[in-house]
Amino acid sequence: MLHSASNFLGAIVDVETTGFSPYRDEIVELCIVLFRINHDGLAVIEEEYTGLREPVNGINAAAARVNGIDWVDVQGRDLDHQRVTDLVRRADFIIAHNASFDRGFVTRLYPQIAGKHWYCSMSGIDWRSKGCPRRGLQDLLAWHGIKPDRSHRASDDVRATLELLNFCQGNGITYLNELLGKNKIRTKARD
């Protein structure tokens, strides 16, 4: 059954990791923002979770230089697995900027998330046709005048992605609506 967008809960996910390989490297920070799409087609935050996690094999120095997360930040920390699982369960779909990267890491820790539909805000929007020379999140944010407090931190990147997706283009359509494809999402009726 087709539902209006306001009946959907979406999730935006971002991870910071010890490296690039979801098979060798690990998540050190995860943020999930659960959002509802309001009557104006804008994503409005319903709930947010951010957590740090101590990796088994330490933190790569190059990764620490990028995200600013060091051993002191994560030592003795773990994600609230129950909360993450609950947020993911409630989401009808998941969005990530460079979803193949985030999905690889997240599904390793939470295999049940693999069955969710993922949208990629990096490849799911034709940024070049809009004049954006590069598709990286920080490049797109700068192009649109969006200034996160910190770059390459999960919560700041998720909130900045949400702000970018809520950006209304000259044609009156938000990037979020373009990404999701108006009225194309199907789901079961909510409890």
C-alpha positions in Angstrom: 0.0 0.0 0.0 1.3 3.4 -0.9 1.5 5.9 2.0 2.1 9.6 2.2 5.7 10.5 3.0 4.7 11.8 6.5 3.9 8.2 7.5 7.5 7.1 7.0 10.4 7.1 9.4 13.7 7.3 7.8 17.2 7.1 9.3 20.4 8.8 8.4 23.5 6.9 9.4 27.2 7.9 9.6 30.2 6.0 11.0 33.7 7.0 11.8 36.1 4.1 11.5 39.6 2.9 12.1 40.2 2.6 8.3 38.5 1.9 5.0 37.9 -1.9 5.0 34.7 -3.2 6.7 36.4 -6.6 7.0 39.6 -5.4 8.7 38.6 -2.1 10.3 36.0 -1.1 12.9 33.5 1.5 13.8 34.7 3.9 16.5 31.7 6.3 16.3 28.1 5.8 15.0 25.3 8.2 14.7 21.7 7.5 13.7 19.1 10.2 13.3 15.5 8.9 13.0 13.4 11.4 11.0 9.9 11.9 9.8 9.0 13.8 6.6 6.6 16.7 7.4 3.9 18.0 5.1 6.4 20.4 3.5 8.5 17.4 2.4 11.3 18.3 4.9 12.9 15.8 7.2 12.3 16.6 10.9 14.3 14.8 13.6 12.4 12.4 15.8 15.2 10.8 17.7 19.0 10.8 17.6 21.7 8.5 19.0 25.5 8.9 18.9 27.9 6.5 20.5 31.6 5.8 20.7 33.1 2.3 20.6 36.5 1.0 21.6 37.9 -1.0 18.7 39.6 -4.4 19.3 42.7 -3.5 17.2 43.4 0.1 18.1 43.0 3.2 15.9 44.9 3.8 12.8 46.9 7.1 13.0 45.7 8.2 9.6 42.0 7.6 10.6 42.6 9.5 13.8 44.0 12.5 11.9 40.8 12.6 9.7 38.1 12.2 12.4 40.0 13.5 15.4 39.0 10.4 17.5 41.8 8.9 19.5 42.2 6.1 22.0 41.4 8.3 25.0 38.0 9.1 23.4 37.0 5.5 22.9 38.7 3.5 25.7 36.2 1.5 27.6 33.3 2.7 25.5 30.7 0.7 23.5 27.6 1.4 21.5 24.2 1.0 23.0 23.3 -2.0 20.8 19.7 -2.2 21.9 19.1 1.4 21.1 20.8 1.1 17.7 18.7 -2.0 16.9 15.5 -0.3 18.0 16.1 2.8 15.8 17.0 0.7 12.8 13.9 -1.5 13.3 11.7 1.5 13.4 13.2 3.0 10.2 11.5 2.3 6.9 14.7 3.1 5.0 18.2 4.3 5.7 20.2 7.1 4.1 24.0 7.5 4.2 26.4 9.7 2.2 28.5 7.0 0.5 26.1 4.3 1.6 28.3 1.4 0.4 31.0 2.5 2.9 28.7 3.0 5.9 26.5 -0.1 5.1 29.6 -2.4 5.0 30.6 -1.4 8.5 27.1 -1.2 10.0 25.9 -4.5 8.7 29.0 -6.2 10.1 27.9 -5.2 13.6 24.1 -5.4 12.9 23.4 -8.0 10.3 19.7 -7.4 10.6 20.1 -4.0 9.0 21.1 -5.6 5.7 17.4 -6.2 4.8 16.6 -2.5 5.0 16.5 -0.4 1.9 19.5 2.0 1.7 19.6 5.2 -0.2 22.9 6.9 -1.0 22.9 10.7 -1.0 26.3 10.7 -2.8 25.3 8.6 -5.8 21.5 8.9 -5.7 21.5 12.5 -6.7 23.0 13.8 -9.9 25.2 16.5 -8.3 27.2 17.3 -11.4 24.0 18.3 -13.3 23.4 20.8 -10.5 26.9 22.3 -11.0 28.6 20.7 -8.0 32.0 19.6 -9.2 32.5 16.9 -6.5 30.2 14.6 -4.6 32.0 14.3 -1.3 30.0 15.4 1.7 32.3 18.2 2.8 32.5 19.5 -0.8 28.7 19.5 -1.2 28.3 21.2 2.2 30.7 24.0 1.2 29.0 24.3 -2.2 25.7 24.9 -0.5 27.1 27.2 2.3 26.4 24.6 5.1 29.0 24.8 7.8 29.0 21.9 10.3 30.7 22.5 13.7 33.1 19.6 12.9 33.7 17.6 9.8 34.3 13.9 9.9 32.4 13.4 13.2 29.4 11.2 12.9 26.8 13.4 14.6 27.9 16.6 12.8 28.0 14.8 9.4 24.5 13.3 9.9 23.0 16.6 10.8 24.8 18.3 7.9 23.5 15.6 5.6 20.0 16.2 6.8 20.4 19.9 6.2 21.7 19.3 2.7 18.8 16.9 1.9 16.3 19.5 3.2 17.8 22.1 0.8 15.1 23.3 -1.6 16.4 23.5 -5.2 15.3 26.2 -7.7 12.6 23.8 -9.0 11.0 23.7 -5.5 12.0 20.1 -4.9 14.3 19.2 -1.9 17.2 16.9 -2.5 15.5 14.5 -0.1 12.4 14.2 -2.3 14.7 13.8 -5.3 16.6 11.1 -3.6 13.6 9.2 -2.4 11.6 9.6 -5.6 8.2 11.1 -4.8 5.6 8.5 -3.9 7.8 5.5 -4.8 8.4 4.2 -1.3 6.2 1.3 -0.3 5.8 0.0 3.2 3.5 -2.0 5.4 1.0 0.0 7.5 2.5 1.1 10.8 1.3 -0.4 14.1 
